[in-house]
Amino acid sequence: MRSGKRFLAAALIVAVGLSLGYWVRSVLSPPHSRSSSHLPKSSAQARIQSILAEPFVGPPERHCVSFLEDHEDIIREIGREGVPLLVRTLGEDDPDLRLKATLCLSVLGADAAPAVNALRPLLKSRRDRQAYWAIICLGEIGKASAPAIPDLLSLVKHPRGCPFWQQVGEAIARIGIDNRRLPEELSELLSDSNPAVRQTALFTLGESGALAGPLVPGVLASLHDAHLLVRIHAALSLGKIRQRRDITLPALVKALDDPKPSVRCAAATAIGDFGSEAADLVPELIKLLRYPISRARADAATALGKIGPEAKHAIPVLTELLTDDYPAVRRAAAEALRKIRPTPGAATPALTEAPEHEEEAVK
């Protein structure tokens, strides 16, 4: 009995010693060796410093994603109180520190507005991950990023291009929507001599939705562009803008006869985006259901599903496609039938009756 008491007393002494040692280490250790969760919640600056001091982990291609996964919640908790230190950090010489600060700011959205002018110079690198996340951050900030529009447009117009053109387009659109005004230069870029610039301008207008309505005539002209990707993005953008139905839908019907199947697919997708407003074009989409390229058949089926019950005349052909050689076509046909004529379970059995075929490449 006496030995049992001695053992319990010894265990308590060890536990107290370990706790005391941990407390001493946590107090005396430098900020970078402590988790931000152990810092006083009232010290926003200390918590941000702790986050910035933590090294990137894992493979380089996962650095930014892993950093956000580990710290996003606490950054949101700190909120705008951490912005002043993050803005100052954007001017540091250490590229990793600048990148971490940009990542933190991207989480804060409009609260990161004071960082706009400090983010603009970071776009000059154009091709690295710092530029990528600066673009993302400006888009997340939204309205207050309006002064950075010229910098973003300079990326679009750069003679060597920008690998992050989609992110640039999304950022410009987001800023424009928040300000209810798109930059006038977008209209000029539709006729730029560089097809990559025209493509990005069209993508940006599509992301801007109804706000790009006044520029629909310029987008329609791009359906006749000599470059394939420009025509594809012109068609897709018209579906996202969804304005001027009187001139847009007839132009998209003509695009269904484009020599390139990928343009026909984009036109079908855009027609579907108009929903029931495109009901008059059901016969044109039914024709595409019989096109020899599987992707075109699938996209036509999807478009008919978006039109809904008013596409009922397509039911016989869609039913035939339930046994198509290509699984993507069968799935699209089944989904379209569910939307046109909702009968749960009616179309599902036929999906497994046909053999699997590898999907075709569309050009």
TIZA-553970 format. One record per residue (C-alpha): residue number from 1; z, x, y. Coordinates in steps of 0.2 Angstrom, whole numbers. Layout:
BEGIN
   num       z       x       y
   NUM       Z       X       Y
...
//
This chain:
BEGIN
   num       z       x       y
     1       0       0       0
     2       5      14      12
     3     -12      23       8
     4     -21       8      12
     5     -13       7      29
     6     -17      25      32
     7     -36      22      28
     8     -37       7      40
     9     -29      17      54
    10     -41      31      51
    11     -56      19      51
    12     -50      12      68
    13     -48      29      75
    14     -65      34      70
    15     -73      18      77
    16     -64      20      94
    17     -70      38      94
    18     -88      33      91
    19     -87      20     104
    20     -80      32     117
    21     -93      45     113
    22    -107      32     115
    23    -100      27     131
    24     -99      45     138
    25    -117      48     133
    26    -123      33     141
    27    -115      37     157
    28    -119      55     158
    29    -137      55     151
    30    -151      55     163
    31    -160      39     166
    32    -175      43     155
    33    -164      44     140
    34    -157      27     141
    35    -165      10     138
    36    -167      -1     153
    37    -157     -15     145
    38    -141      -4     147
    39    -143      -3     165
    40    -134     -14     178
    41    -145     -30     180
    42    -141     -28     199
    43    -150     -11     200
    44    -169     -16     201
    45    -174       2     206
    46    -164      10     192
    47    -172      -2     179
    48    -189       2     186
    49    -186      21     186
    50    -180      20     168
    51    -196      10     162
    52    -207      23     171
    53    -198      37     163
    54    -201      32     146
    55    -216      41     138
    56    -231      32     131
    57    -230      30     112
    58    -243      28      98
    59    -261      32      99
    60    -269      34     116
    61    -280      18     114
    62    -263       8     112
    63    -253      16     126
    64    -255       2     139
    65    -254     -12     127
    66    -238      -5     118
    67    -231      -2     135
    68    -233     -20     141
    69    -227     -26     124
    70    -211     -16     126
    71    -207     -20     144
    72    -216     -35     150
    73    -201     -47     149
    74    -189     -35     158
    75    -202     -32     172
    76    -204     -51     175
    77    -185     -52     175
    78    -184     -38     189
    79    -198     -47     198
    80    -203     -43     216
    81    -187     -32     219
    82    -196     -19     209
    83    -212     -19     219
    84    -207      -7     233
    85    -203       7     221
    86    -219       3     210
    87    -230       4     226
    88    -223      21     230
    89    -226      27     213
    90    -244      23     214
    91    -245      38     226
    92    -238      50     214
    93    -248      65     207
    94    -243      61     189
    95    -257      50     182
    96    -246      43     169
    97    -234      37     182
    98    -247      29     192
    99    -254      20     177
   100    -237      14     171
   101    -234       7     189
   102    -250      -2     189
   103    -246      -9     172
   104    -229     -16     179
   105    -238     -23     194
   106    -251     -32     183
   107    -237     -42     176
   108    -230     -48     192
   109    -245     -57     198
   110    -245     -63     216
   111    -228     -55     219
   112    -237     -38     218
   113    -247     -42     234
   114    -239     -28     244
   115    -247     -16     232
   116    -265     -21     236
   117    -269      -7     248
   118    -261       6     236
   119    -271       0     222
   120    -288       1     231
   121    -290      20     230
   122    -287      19     211
   123    -303      11     209
   124    -313      26     214
   125    -312      34     196
   126    -322      19     190
   127    -323      23     172
   128    -305      27     166
   129    -291      16     161
   130    -282      18     178
   131    -297      10     186
   132    -297      -3     172
   133    -279      -8     175
   134    -281      -8     194
   135    -295     -20     193
   136    -285     -31     181
   137    -270     -30     193
   138    -280     -35     208
   139    -287     -50     199
   140    -269     -55     194
   141    -263     -54     212
   142    -277     -66     217
   143    -278     -72     235
   144    -269     -57     243
   145    -282     -45     235
   146    -296     -51     247
   147    -296     -34     256
   148    -301     -26     240
   149    -317     -36     238
   150    -328     -23     246
   151    -320     -10     234
   152    -324     -21     219
   153    -341     -24     225
   154    -344      -6     227
   155    -341      -4     208
   156    -354     -17     205
   157    -367      -8     215
   158    -363       9     209
   159    -379      18     204
   160    -371      23     187
   161    -364       6     184
   162    -346       2     179
   163    -341      -1     161
   164    -328     -14     166
   165    -341     -25     175
   166    -334     -41     166
   167    -316     -37     172
   168    -323     -34     190
   169    -333     -50     189
   170    -317     -60     184
   171    -306     -52     197
   172    -319     -56     211
   173    -320     -74     205
   174    -301     -76     204
   175    -299     -69     221
   176    -313     -80     228
   177    -306     -96     219
   178    -289     -93     227
   179    -296     -90     244
   180    -309    -105     241
   181    -323     -93     247
   182    -334     -81     238
   183    -341     -65     246
   184    -358     -68     254
   185    -364     -52     246
   186    -365     -60     229
   187    -381     -70     235
   188    -389     -54     239
   189    -385     -46     223
   190    -394     -59     213
   191    -410     -50     219
   192    -404     -32     218
   193    -417     -20     210
   194    -404     -15     197
   195    -403     -28     182
   196    -385     -23     178
   197    -380     -28     196
   198    -389     -45     194
   199    -381     -48     178
   200    -364     -44     185
   201    -367     -55     200
   202    -372     -70     188
   203    -357     -67     177
   204    -346     -67     193
   205    -354     -84     199
   206    -351     -92     182
   207    -332     -86     182
   208    -331     -94     199
   209    -336    -112     193
   210    -339    -125     205
   211    -336    -114     220
   212    -353    -106     216
   213    -362    -122     218
   214    -371    -118     234
   215    -379    -103     225
   216    -386    -113     210
   217    -404    -111     217
   218    -403     -92     216
   219    -396     -93     198
   220    -410    -105     193
   221    -422     -92     199
   222    -414     -79     188
   223    -419     -89     172
   224    -436     -81     175
   225    -430     -63     177
   226    -439     -50     167
   227    -423     -43     159
   228    -416     -52     144
   229    -397     -50     148
   230    -400     -57     166
   231    -408     -73     159
   232    -394     -75     146
   233    -381     -74     160
   234    -391     -85     171
   235    -391     -99     158
   236    -372     -97     153
   237    -367     -96     172
   238    -376    -113     175
   239    -366    -121     162
   240    -350    -114     169
   241    -354    -119     187
   242    -359    -137     182
   243    -367    -142     198
   244    -383    -149     204
   245    -387    -158     187
   246    -403    -164     195
   247    -411    -147     195
   248    -400    -138     183
   249    -403    -148     167
   250    -422    -148     168
   251    -422    -129     171
   252    -411    -127     155
   253    -423    -138     145
   254    -437    -126     149
   255    -426    -111     145
   256    -424    -119     127
   257    -442    -113     125
   258    -439     -95     131
   259    -448     -82     120
   260    -431     -74     116
   261    -419     -84     104
   262    -403     -77     113
   263    -409     -86     129
   264    -412    -102     119
   265    -394    -101     112
   266    -387     -98     130
   267    -397    -113     137
   268    -390    -124     123
   269    -373    -118     126
   270    -375    -122     145
   271    -382    -139     141
   272    -367    -143     130
   273    -355    -138     144
   274    -362    -153     154
   275    -354    -164     141
   276    -360    -182     141
   277    -369    -179     158
   278    -382    -170     146
   279    -384    -185     135
   280    -403    -187     140
   281    -406    -170     132
   282    -400    -174     115
   283    -418    -175     108
   284    -421    -157     115
   285    -406    -150     106
   286    -411    -159      90
   287    -427    -149      90
   288    -416    -133      91
   289    -407    -139      76
   290    -422    -135      66
   291    -425    -118      73
   292    -427    -104      60
   293    -413     -93      68
   294    -396     -98      62
   295    -387     -94      78
   296    -398    -106      88
   297    -395    -120      75
   298    -376    -117      77
   299    -376    -117      96
   300    -387    -132      96
   301    -374    -141      85
   302    -360    -135      95
   303    -368    -142     111
   304    -371    -159     103
   305    -353    -160      98
   306    -348    -157     116
   307    -359    -171     122
   308    -349    -182     110
   309    -353    -200     104
   310    -369    -201     115
   311    -377    -188     103
   312    -376    -200      89
   313    -395    -199      86
   314    -392    -181      80
   315    -381    -187      65
   316    -394    -187      52
   317    -400    -169      56
   318    -382    -163      58
   319    -378    -170      41
   320    -392    -160      33
   321    -385    -144      41
   322    -369    -147      31
   323    -378    -138      17
   324    -386    -124      28
   325    -387    -107      20
   326    -377    -100      34
   327    -358    -104      35
   328    -358    -103      54
   329    -371    -117      55
   330    -361    -128      42
   331    -345    -126      52
   332    -353    -130      68
   333    -362    -145      61
   334    -346    -152      53
   335    -336    -150      69
   336    -350    -159      79
   337    -350    -173      67
   338    -331    -175      69
   339    -333    -176      88
   340    -349    -188      88
   341    -342    -199      74
   342    -324    -196      70
   343    -321    -199      52
   344    -308    -187      45
   345    -313    -178      29
   346    -330    -186      28
   347    -340    -170      32
   348    -328    -157      24
   349    -333    -157       6
   350    -351    -152       9
   351    -346    -136      18
   352    -343    -127       1
   353    -359    -133      -8
   354    -371    -119      -1
   355    -371    -101      -5
   356    -364     -88       8
   357    -377     -79      18
   358    -374     -65      31
   359    -377     -71      49
   360    -393     -66      57
   361    -393     -54      72
   362    -400     -63      88
   363    -410     -54     101
//
